[in-house]
Amino acid sequence: MARPQVTQKNVHLFIPNKVAKICSQLNKSEKLSLNDAILKFYNSNTYETLSRESSKLWQEGWVYVYQMGLN
């Protein structure tokens, strides 16, 4: 069975689990409320890059994406 091709139209399917884990880590490490952690991440350059299929960042693990946002 062939894997479906990931495109800009469906890349969003790969993002929610990573975002949840990253926001949970922001909550713990930066002592932010979950709402503030979510807002911080969704307004970050890292999220913008993650949501672009062409960046291929969606293929990486959540820890890598989280650490990328710290730099």
Buried (B, 14 or more C-beta within 10 A) or exposed (E): EEEEEBEEEEBEEBBEEBBBBBBBBBBEEEEBEEEBBBEBBEEBEBBEBBBEBEEEBBEBEBEEBBBBBEE
